[in-house]
Amino acid sequence: MDIEVNQTPLSLPEQATLADALSAFGARPPFAVAVNGEFVARGQHAARTLSAGDRIDVVHPVAGG
């Protein structure tokens, strides 16, 4: 199935989870994740299955002043 992570196309096997997508994308903590605009808690990444066309946003914290 084809999805997008931070506007980058990514192909994954059917029934892939959010954790699978994050691993394939190479995301490194700390980060927050949203699937189709909806926040997904870290503890739910392995349980959240994806569907073709899903859009994942990985956001890293930014410090500054």
Secondary structure, DSSP 8 states (H G I E B T S, - for coil): -EEEETTEEEE--TT-BHHHHHHHHT--SS-EEEETTEE--GGGTTT-B--TT-EEEEE------
